[in-house]
Amino acid sequence: MATYLKLPFSNHQNYVEIKLTCSEGPYNNTAAATAGSDAEIVCCVDVSGSMSGSPINNVCEVLRDIYQRTQKDYRLFTYNTQTDVKRTLKILSERNENLQASGGTSFASIFNAIKDYLLQNASIKKSITFIFMTDGQDNEPNGPALQKSIQMLKLMLSGMTNSPPITFHVIGFGEVNDIFLNQIRTFGTRQGVFRYSTESKELQNNFNDMFEYALSVRQFTIKFLNGKTYTANNIDNETVGFLMNDDDDLSTITELTLIDDKSATTQFPLAPMKDIRAIHLLHALNLIQPENEEQVKSIQTSLNDIKITNSKNFAERLEAEQIYKEIDQRMMEYRQLFTQLKMTQVPERVKLQLSALRHDPLFANTQRKKKLELRVYKNVDYFKKTDISGILQGYKDSITPDAWQKIKEQKQDWVDTYSSEDIYEIMRKSTDNILCLGIFVHRDEEAISNPAKGLKLLKMTNTIISYDSFINGMNLAKNNQQAQGQFTTLNDLYSISGALVDEQINAVIPLYINDEHMKRIRILEGIWLGYLYTLDSCGYDKQQEVALLKLLYEIIQQRTNTQRQKQIVVELERVCRFIVDESQGFKTAEQFGEKTYEKLLKRLPIGNTEEYDLSIPLMIGYLRNDLTSVLVPIYYEYLRQEYLKKYSKNSMTVKTIVENLVYGCNAKHSPTTTSSTNNSNTSINNNLPDFIEESFINYFHDRSSPPILLTSEMITKLNCTRVIHEEVEMNYIKILLLPLPDFIRTMLNLCQIDEDYIEKHLDYNTLRYELLITFYYMIYSDTNSGKLLNLPKKENILSIIDSRLQSEKEPVISHYSWENVRLAISAALNCKTLEGFAGIMCKYCPDRSDGLFSAIFLQLLESYDKNEGDTDGTATKKEKLMALLKNQISTKTSTKVIYNDMDQCDSIPSFDEALRSLRQFIDEKKVEDVALQNRGRLVVYCRRTLWEDRQCRRKRNYRYFLNPFYGDSF
């Protein structure tokens, strides 16, 4: 069946739509399934010098991806001043080497190559599509060689009109000429389409768009009885739509003939369209290419008048919403470009963007805007496969007379402010409309990826509005703003008026009201949540179900004590309670949903706790009527979050807090002298025995695991017999408590719970444990999330932290024999692993400032760039020196610091140059001792004895700054 309608802003122009899949139609569309399967596609890629770097790398990447997806060996022509026609996408993919871009550009070369290819394949009965890409202009744009090549190519193509179609699609990038590229896309026997990129990363999207289009497009010829002929492209295999000229009168024409790209002919009856819905008007508007700003305004005005809620079913409504947004966005881009065309000198880029925009509707089914792209496709696919309309109709049909009567009794309380329809009329009139509360929110781009953080309630209202009224009103508000030349984005605050004079609305949340209404809300949950957080009905993500609880808290926080607002909040709570108790999306949300809530109750560590909005678990407990069970765990987590923000990693203040928690505030340190002897019985030549190195690796990861000693030591150290203070010092712990935050106070007041409830129910032994986890494991030790999975239990946490604190500050060795020094130096220089090296340095050079450290550091610096022979699997001297300077090594699971009292340095610019300069500095100054420190700046402290002053043996000190590297004295 073929039908037509008059365009809304024109009394003459018609839109004709032919239903290919209509059950009563005579057209057989089985050929559509193989559209493009027998087409030959040739990529023509510019590899001139201006394409080097990111542009050619991006092109190669997308062409490999296309081959992997299609597994078809499409030809690849590359050209600069010469053309190479021997490559294919398969060769490019298998060699895994990017094309080399160099030289100038000769379009004559590629046009001649295309002409030769067509001549050689003239007998092949396949359509041929060239995807022609360039980023520049010809070396001789007006030269005879180019003109002749174009003439010869056109001459040959003019003789192939009866052959399968030949098409040139064009991708322009950077500084190209609009007129020339549009000329290329008309070379073929069928006109091609045009895409333009200003950034190299856009090339990938454009190549993907072109391939998808080339593989799926079908061209139809439509003939009327009055002799008029039109062409139309189709890629959805369902409808063929096209616009007719203003002077065509269809009132007397009752039939048309459709000829497809296989030359199959089908007769269709033609009649005026009777049931004109939003989708038909949008299909028509989508085909219009405005020529000036006035036509853009006319299209926008017509768009304002379309109510997308006027749809046959829910799937059609979703499609209408997407097309509506695409047209809306495109018209704004047209307006911006037409404004720029009014300038005296129009940049070529503006002309190119305008040309590309005219072809944009053709790619509407193969592209969606970036951040929502995958999510929108996934949700659209779900909505298409799920008979939402059928489910909703079934719910409506199943409502009993008694249930309808109960709904009717709610009429007075729940009325749509805009349509004046009450809850009974809304549910009787439609299957998919729901009644909501209007609110005013602020959204930013983070609402897409982190909905709890990206959306904030600005104001709660008393406005009750149906979802259909809200969507129609918001579309009108958005278009009115754009009609004034304002570009709309996710965080714009365009809105509609509420019930009261000062009320604004730009979001809605459904109200429970009754069980039958809640059934609709449940089925439509992905739609209204997606729009709430992303302004896209297909933008649903299950994290939005978690974020909704934060929004409910903000509503409770802002509500007044009027009876009406209390009534509204109760209905919102019932919706959220259903989500918490029944929704699989909430239960399976990866972040901060049911799984995180259970961890909180069990007091298991929560990854990324700083991002956890604690109003969410508070609302879960409230909605489950179990608020008191979660108050204390939330307060513990609140303390953790605040202290993580307050204190820096590895700080001495935090260490003092930990010591006070373990030993009490009055613990004293007393010096003691001990001695120990070498227990390895091992001499070290060029290799450290594996069992010794293994002991130092273990020591590096766990200071309570003593390594095999290499030296005889006379040690002065702090008394290691500090006694754990088993009794909790409540007065000290109370100092660490923080006042209750407002979000907890709000819920205590709402539930009429005493504000001192948490304080009364604190277990100070548990609180001590929580504080130790926070201060020692999460702040002082900077434990990664993997280690947080194996935290000690409350019964043994004091002894474990005690052993680590006792061994943390290594003893200061007061006496070395030369043999001792030689052993330690040899062990450090010859150990095979960085972990073993780090263990030795932590054990014997804890302060990075004594003679042993100086000897190791200076030897590493002297020989780090010398050839060490076969070092496969063995840490090199350069790697060891780099580890010391950066204060970190990479283990199998993470990056770990060597010294806790020194900052890390992630990178040292010009590393080799810096080390050579330091080596020269040390040689020139005759440095004898060095020390290393990094507290925001990486510094090597150097010292030498001034022997000319023999009586006092004065020392001369220097500082050498490695980032940037320069030296001074002090």
VEXZA-876709 format. One line per 8 residues: number of its first residue (from 0); their letters; for each residue x, y, z of C-alpha. Coordinates in steps of 0.25 Angstrom, whole numbers. Example, Ala and Ser with C-alpha at 12.3 -4.5 7.8 and 13.67 -1.06 7.14 Angstrom:
BEGIN
0) as) 49/-18/31; 55/-4/29
//
This chain:
BEGIN
0) matylklp) 0/0/0; 5/14/-3; -1/26/4; 3/41/4; 1/54/12; 3/69/10; 15/74/18; 10/82/30
8) fsnhqnyv) 16/95/26; 14/94/11; 0/93/4; 7/87/-9; 18/78/-6; 14/63/-3; 21/52/5; 19/38/-1
16) eikltcse) 21/26/8; 21/11/2; 20/0/12; 29/-11/7; 25/-21/18; 10/-18/18; 3/-32/19; -7/-29/8
24) gpynntaa) 4/-23/-1; 9/-30/-14; 24/-27/-11; 33/-38/-8; 45/-32/0; 53/-45/2; 64/-39/-7; 66/-28/4
32) atagsdae) 72/-38/13; 84/-40/4; 85/-25/0; 99/-21/-1; 104/-36/0; 108/-37/-15; 113/-22/-16; 128/-19/-19
40) ivccvdvs) 133/-9/-9; 147/-2/-12; 153/7/-2; 162/19/-8; 170/24/3; 179/37/2; 193/33/8; 200/47/5
48) gsmsgspi) 209/53/15; 198/61/22; 191/48/26; 203/43/34; 201/41/49; 188/40/56; 179/41/43; 185/29/35
56) nnvcevlr) 186/21/48; 171/23/51; 168/19/36; 176/6/37; 170/3/50; 155/4/45; 158/-3/32; 164/-15/40
64) diyqrtqk) 152/-15/49; 143/-15/37; 150/-27/31; 149/-34/45; 134/-32/45; 130/-35/31; 141/-45/27; 141/-40/13
72) dyrlftyn) 153/-36/6; 150/-23/0; 160/-16/-9; 168/-4/-4; 174/6/-13; 184/15/-7; 189/28/-14; 198/40/-13
80) tqtdvkrt) 206/44/-25; 204/29/-30; 194/19/-27; 195/5/-21; 184/-5/-25; 190/-18/-20; 185/-17/-5; 172/-22/1
88) lkilsern) 166/-21/15; 170/-35/18; 185/-32/15; 185/-19/23; 179/-27/35; 188/-39/34; 201/-31/33; 196/-22/45
96) enlqasgg) 205/-11/40; 199/3/37; 200/9/24; 212/19/22; 207/33/18; 217/42/10; 218/51/-2; 208/59/-9
104) tsfasifn) 194/57/-15; 191/54/-30; 176/51/-32; 179/48/-47; 187/36/-42; 175/30/-34; 164/34/-44; 173/27/-55
112) aikdyllq) 174/15/-46; 159/14/-44; 156/15/-59; 166/4/-62; 159/-5/-51; 145/-2/-57; 150/-6/-71; 156/-19/-66
120) nasikksi) 143/-23/-58; 133/-18/-68; 128/-32/-70; 125/-34/-55; 110/-32/-52; 112/-26/-39; 109/-12/-33; 122/-5/-30
128) tfifmtdg) 124/5/-19; 136/14/-17; 138/20/-3; 147/31/-7; 155/38/5; 164/50/4; 170/61/13; 176/70/3
136) qdnepngp) 176/77/-11; 183/73/-23; 198/77/-25; 193/83/-38; 178/86/-36; 176/93/-50; 186/84/-57; 183/77/-70
144) alqksiqm) 186/63/-64; 175/64/-54; 165/70/-64; 168/59/-74; 167/48/-64; 153/53/-59; 148/54/-74; 153/40/-77
152) lklmlsgm) 146/34/-65; 133/41/-67; 133/37/-82; 135/23/-78; 124/23/-68; 114/30/-77; 115/17/-85; 111/8/-73
160) tnsppitf) 97/13/-70; 91/-1/-73; 101/-8/-64; 99/-10/-49; 100/3/-42; 114/10/-39; 114/19/-27; 125/29/-21
168) hvigfgev) 123/32/-6; 133/42/-1; 139/45/12; 146/58/13; 156/62/25; 163/75/28; 166/85/17; 159/80/5
176) ndiflnqi) 150/87/-5; 135/86/-4; 132/87/-19; 142/77/-23; 138/66/-13; 123/68/-17; 127/67/-32; 134/53/-28
184) rtfgtrqg) 121/48/-22; 113/50/-35; 123/43/-44; 116/30/-43; 103/25/-50; 97/27/-36; 99/39/-27; 107/36/-15
192) vfrystes) 107/42/-1; 117/51/7; 123/51/21; 133/61/26; 143/61/38; 150/72/45; 157/63/55; 165/50/51
200) kelqnnfn) 157/42/62; 144/45/54; 150/37/42; 147/24/49; 132/27/51; 131/32/36; 137/20/30; 128/11/39
208) dmfeyals) 116/19/34; 120/18/20; 122/3/20; 109/1/28; 101/10/18; 108/4/5; 105/-11/10; 90/-8/13
216) vrqftikf) 85/3/4; 75/0/-7; 71/10/-18; 56/10/-23; 50/16/-35; 36/21/-34; 28/24/-46; 14/31/-47
224) lngktyta) 3/30/-57; 5/45/-60; 19/42/-65; 27/47/-53; 38/38/-48; 45/39/-34; 57/32/-27; 58/28/-13
232) nnidnetv) 68/21/-4; 64/11/7; 72/4/18; 61/-2/27; 54/-11/17; 41/-7/23; 37/6/16; 41/15/4
240) gflmnddd) 38/29/7; 41/41/-2; 37/56/-5; 30/60/-18; 30/74/-25; 21/85/-20; 13/85/-33; 10/70/-33
248) dlstitel) -5/67/-31; -8/53/-26; -23/55/-25; -26/48/-38; -15/37/-37; -18/24/-31; -6/15/-34; 9/16/-35
256) tliddksa) 20/6/-40; 32/2/-31; 45/-3/-38; 55/-8/-28; 70/-9/-31; 68/-23/-36; 59/-17/-47; 47/-24/-41
264) ttqfplap) 34/-17/-43; 22/-16/-34; 9/-8/-35; 4/-1/-22; -10/5/-20; -8/20/-16; -18/27/-6; -18/39/4
272) mkdiraih) -12/35/17; -24/34/27; -17/31/41; -6/42/41; 2/40/53; 15/46/59; 24/36/52; 18/39/38
280) llhalnli) 21/54/40; 35/52/46; 38/43/34; 34/54/25; 42/65/32; 54/56/33; 55/57/17; 55/72/16
288) qpeneeqv) 68/79/13; 66/94/17; 72/104/8; 72/116/17; 70/120/32; 55/123/29; 52/109/24; 59/104/37
296) ksiqtsln) 50/112/46; 38/106/38; 43/92/41; 45/95/55; 31/101/56; 25/88/50; 33/80/60; 27/88/71
304) dikitnsk) 13/83/67; 17/69/67; 13/61/79; 21/48/79; 11/42/89; 2/41/77; 7/27/73; 1/14/69
312) nfaerlea) 9/6/80; 21/7/89; 31/3/80; 26/13/70; 27/24/81; 41/21/84; 45/22/69; 38/35/68
320) eqiykeid) 45/40/80; 59/37/74; 55/43/60; 50/55/67; 63/57/74; 71/55/62; 63/66/54; 63/75/66
328) qrmmeyrq) 79/74/67; 81/75/52; 72/88/50; 81/95/61; 93/91/53; 87/97/41; 84/110/48; 98/111/53
336) lftqlkmt) 104/108/39; 94/118/32; 98/129/42; 113/127/38; 109/127/23; 105/141/25; 120/145/28; 127/153/17
344) qvpervkl) 138/142/15; 132/128/18; 142/118/23; 143/105/14; 140/97/26; 126/103/28; 122/99/13; 128/85/16
352) qlsalrhd) 120/83/29; 107/88/22; 109/78/10; 111/67/20; 99/71/28; 90/70/16; 93/55/16; 92/53/31
360) plfantqr) 78/47/31; 83/35/22; 92/31/34; 82/33/45; 80/18/47; 95/15/47; 99/25/57; 95/30/71
368) kkklelrv) 102/41/79; 114/36/86; 112/34/101; 99/28/100; 101/20/87; 103/6/93; 93/7/103; 82/13/94
376) yknvdyfk) 84/2/84; 83/-9/95; 71/-3/101; 64/-1/87; 67/-15/83; 60/-19/96; 48/-11/94; 47/-16/80
384) ktdisgil) 47/-30/85; 38/-28/97; 23/-26/94; 22/-15/104; 9/-10/97; 3/-24/98; 7/-26/113; 1/-12/116
392) qgykdsit) -12/-15/109; -13/-28/116; -11/-21/129; -22/-11/126; -32/-22/121; -30/-30/134; -34/-19/143; -47/-23/150
400) pdawqkik) -59/-14/151; -57/-14/166; -43/-9/163; -48/2/154; -57/6/164; -46/8/174; -38/16/164; -50/25/161
408) eqkqdwvd) -50/28/176; -36/34/175; -40/44/164; -41/56/174; -26/54/179; -19/51/166; -21/61/154; -12/64/143
416) tyssediy) -9/79/144; -8/81/129; -19/72/123; -28/73/135; -30/58/133; -31/50/146; -24/37/149; -37/29/145
424) eimrkstd) -38/36/132; -23/34/129; -24/20/132; -36/18/124; -32/26/112; -18/19/110; -10/7/114; 4/14/115
432) nilclgif) 2/28/122; 5/29/136; 3/40/147; 16/47/152; 21/57/162; 28/69/155; 42/73/160; 53/83/156
440) vhrdeeai) 67/77/155; 81/80/150; 87/70/141; 102/70/136; 109/60/127; 113/51/139; 98/47/140; 101/38/128
448) snpakglk) 112/30/135; 109/33/149; 95/36/151; 95/38/166; 106/49/165; 101/55/152; 87/59/156; 83/68/168
456) llkmtnti) 69/72/172; 68/87/172; 53/88/176; 42/79/179; 28/84/174; 13/81/177; 11/79/162; 4/66/158
464) isydsfin) 6/63/143; 4/51/133; 16/46/126; 11/49/113; 8/64/116; 22/65/122; 29/60/109; 20/68/100
472) gmnlaknn) 23/80/109; 38/78/110; 39/77/95; 32/90/93; 40/97/103; 53/92/97; 49/96/83; 45/110/88
480) qqaqgqft) 59/111/94; 65/107/81; 56/116/73; 63/128/80; 77/123/76; 81/116/89; 87/102/87; 82/92/97
488) tlndlysi) 90/82/105; 88/71/116; 91/82/127; 82/93/121; 70/97/130; 59/98/120; 46/94/127; 31/96/127
496) sgalvdeq) 23/103/137; 17/96/149; 4/97/157; 8/109/165; 14/122/159; 28/120/163; 29/105/160; 38/100/149
504) inaviply) 38/85/144; 49/78/136; 48/64/142; 37/55/147; 36/43/156; 24/33/156; 14/32/167; 10/19/172
512) indehmkr) -5/23/175; -11/9/173; -6/-5/169; -11/-5/155; -4/8/153; 9/2/159; 8/-9/149; 10/1/138
520) irilegiw) 21/8/145; 28/-5/146; 27/-8/131; 31/6/127; 42/7/138; 54/7/128; 47/18/120; 44/29/131
528) lgylytld) 58/26/138; 65/27/124; 59/41/122; 60/45/136; 75/44/136; 79/45/121; 67/52/114; 66/40/106
536) scgydkqq) 56/29/108; 66/19/103; 77/24/112; 73/14/123; 84/8/132; 82/0/145; 91/9/153; 79/19/151
544) evallkll) 71/11/160; 81/12/171; 82/27/169; 67/29/170; 69/26/185; 78/38/186; 68/47/179; 57/41/188
552) yeiiqqrt) 65/46/200; 67/60/194; 52/61/193; 50/56/207; 60/67/211; 53/78/204; 38/74/207; 29/83/215
560) ntqrqkqi) 20/78/226; 8/81/218; -2/69/217; -1/69/202; 14/68/201; 14/57/212; 3/50/203; 12/51/191
568) vvelervc) 25/46/198; 17/34/203; 14/30/188; 28/33/184; 34/24/195; 24/13/191; 30/13/177; 45/13/182
576) rfivdesq) 41/2/192; 36/-7/180; 50/-4/173; 58/-8/186; 50/-21/188; 46/-26/174; 55/-20/163; 66/-29/158
584) gfktaeqf) 73/-16/152; 75/-11/166; 79/-25/172; 90/-27/161; 95/-12/160; 110/-13/160; 112/0/169; 105/3/182
592) gektyekl) 93/-5/180; 88/-17/188; 102/-24/188; 109/-11/194; 98/-10/204; 100/-24/209; 115/-21/210; 112/-9/218
600) lkrlpign) 104/-17/228; 115/-28/229; 125/-17/230; 133/-22/219; 142/-12/212; 135/-4/200; 143/-1/188; 143/14/184
608) teeydlsi) 137/17/197; 139/32/195; 129/31/183; 119/24/192; 107/34/195; 103/29/208; 89/34/207; 86/22/198
616) plmigylr) 88/11/208; 81/20/218; 69/20/209; 70/5/207; 69/3/222; 57/13/223; 49/7/212; 51/-7/218
624) ndltsvlv) 46/-2/231; 60/-5/237; 67/8/239; 73/6/252; 80/-6/247; 88/2/237; 90/15/245; 103/11/252
632) piyyeylr) 110/4/240; 107/17/232; 113/25/243; 125/17/243; 126/18/227; 124/33/229; 136/34/238; 144/26/228
640) qeylkkys) 140/35/217; 143/48/224; 157/43/229; 161/38/216; 158/52/211; 165/59/222; 179/52/223; 189/49/213
648) knsmtvkt) 195/35/210; 207/31/219; 206/43/228; 213/43/242; 200/49/248; 193/37/244; 204/28/249; 203/35/263
656) ivenlvyg) 188/32/263; 190/18/260; 200/16/271; 191/23/281; 180/13/277; 189/1/279; 198/5/290; 190/16/297
664) cnakhspt) 193/31/298; 204/29/309; 213/19/303; 228/22/304; 240/18/296; 253/15/302; 266/12/294; 273/-2/295
672) ttsstnns) 285/-8/289; 286/-22/283; 295/-29/274; 293/-40/264; 302/-48/255; 301/-53/240; 293/-65/240; 294/-68/225
680) ntsinnnl) 308/-75/225; 309/-70/211; 319/-62/203; 313/-54/191; 321/-53/178; 313/-49/166; 300/-56/169; 291/-55/182
688) pdfieesf) 286/-69/186; 272/-71/183; 268/-75/197; 274/-62/202; 268/-53/192; 254/-60/194; 255/-56/209; 257/-41/205
696) inyfhdrs) 246/-42/196; 237/-47/207; 242/-36/216; 239/-25/206; 224/-30/205; 223/-33/220; 233/-26/230; 229/-36/241
704) sppillts) 236/-47/233; 251/-45/236; 261/-48/225; 274/-56/226; 284/-46/232; 296/-42/223; 304/-34/234; 308/-35/248
712) emitklnc) 301/-23/254; 302/-15/267; 289/-8/267; 283/4/274; 268/4/273; 255/8/280; 250/-2/290; 242/-12/283
720) trviheev) 235/-17/295; 224/-7/295; 212/-13/301; 198/-13/294; 188/-6/302; 177/-16/302; 167/-7/309; 160/3/300
728) emnyikil) 163/18/303; 149/23/301; 153/38/304; 163/37/292; 154/30/283; 143/40/286; 153/51/281; 153/44/267
736) llplpdfi) 137/44/266; 131/54/257; 117/61/259; 106/54/252; 104/59/238; 92/66/233; 87/54/224; 86/45/237
744) rtmlnlcq) 80/56/245; 69/57/234; 65/43/235; 66/42/250; 56/54/251; 47/48/240; 46/35/248; 45/41/261
752) idedyiek) 58/35/266; 67/41/277; 79/49/271; 88/42/282; 83/28/277; 96/25/270; 105/30/281; 97/21/291
760) hldyntlr) 99/9/282; 114/10/279; 122/-2/282; 136/4/285; 143/-9/283; 137/-9/269; 139/6/267; 154/4/270
768) yellitfy) 155/-7/260; 148/2/249; 157/13/252; 170/4/251; 165/-1/238; 163/13/233; 175/19/238; 185/8/237
776) ymiysdtn) 181/0/225; 174/10/217; 182/23/220; 195/20/226; 199/7/219; 192/12/206; 187/-3/204; 181/-6/190
784) sgkllnlp) 167/-11/189; 172/-25/186; 179/-26/200; 166/-20/207; 159/-34/204; 169/-40/214; 168/-31/226; 170/-36/240
792) kkenilsi) 159/-40/249; 155/-31/261; 162/-42/271; 176/-41/264; 177/-27/258; 185/-21/270; 195/-32/269; 197/-31/254
800) idsrlqse) 198/-16/254; 208/-16/266; 217/-26/259; 217/-17/247; 219/-4/254; 231/-11/262; 238/-15/250; 235/-3/242
808) kepvishy) 246/6/246; 258/-2/244; 269/-2/254; 281/8/251; 294/0/250; 305/6/258; 316/-2/253; 320/-9/241
816) swenvrla) 333/-17/237; 338/-16/223; 333/-30/221; 319/-26/225; 319/-14/216; 324/-22/204; 314/-33/206; 302/-23/207
824) isaalnck) 307/-16/194; 309/-28/186; 295/-34/190; 288/-21/186; 296/-20/173; 295/-35/169; 281/-39/173; 272/-43/162
832) tlegfagi) 259/-37/165; 254/-23/168; 246/-28/180; 259/-34/186; 266/-21/183; 255/-13/190; 256/-23/202; 271/-21/204
840) mckycpdr) 270/-6/203; 259/-5/213; 266/-14/223; 280/-8/222; 278/6/217; 265/11/223; 269/25/224; 275/26/210
848) sdglfsai) 287/34/216; 298/26/222; 311/21/216; 305/8/211; 294/15/203; 304/24/197; 313/13/193; 301/5/186
856) flqllesy) 295/18/180; 308/23/174; 312/9/168; 298/8/162; 300/22/156; 314/20/151; 310/7/143; 295/8/140
864) dknegdtd) 297/10/125; 308/0/123; 306/-14/116; 302/-25/126; 302/-36/117; 290/-46/117; 280/-40/127; 267/-47/122
872) gtatkkek) 258/-48/134; 268/-41/143; 267/-27/149; 277/-18/143; 285/-7/150; 277/4/142; 264/-2/147; 269/-3/161
880) lmallknq) 274/12/161; 261/16/154; 253/9/165; 261/16/176; 258/30/169; 244/27/167; 242/20/180; 233/9/174
888) istktstk) 234/-4/167; 224/-12/159; 220/-25/165; 211/-36/159; 199/-30/165; 201/-15/167; 211/-4/168; 217/-3/182
896) viyndmdq) 226/8/189; 239/4/195; 240/15/206; 228/20/213; 234/33/217; 237/37/203; 228/42/192; 227/34/179
904) cdsipsfd) 232/40/166; 224/34/154; 233/39/143; 246/46/141; 247/54/128; 259/52/120; 263/41/130; 277/37/124
912) ealrslrq) 281/52/122; 277/54/136; 286/43/141; 298/47/133; 297/61/138; 296/56/152; 308/47/150; 316/59/144
920) fidekkve) 312/67/156; 317/57/166; 330/55/159; 332/70/158; 329/72/173; 337/60/177; 324/55/185; 327/44/196
928) dvalqnrg) 313/43/202; 299/44/197; 285/44/202; 272/43/195; 258/50/198; 246/53/191; 235/62/198; 229/68/186
936) rlvvycrr) 243/70/179; 253/59/176; 266/63/182; 280/56/183; 287/62/195; 303/61/193; 314/64/203; 329/64/202
944) tlwedrqc) 340/67/212; 348/80/210; 362/73/213; 369/87/212; 363/90/225; 369/78/232; 368/82/246; 352/83/246
952) rrkrnyry) 350/74/234; 338/83/230; 328/77/221; 322/84/208; 308/80/205; 300/81/192; 286/79/187; 283/73/173
960) flnpfygd) 269/74/168; 266/63/158; 252/69/153; 256/79/147; 271/75/149; 281/86/154; 290/87/166; 293/97/177
968) sf) 300/97/191; 295/100/204
//
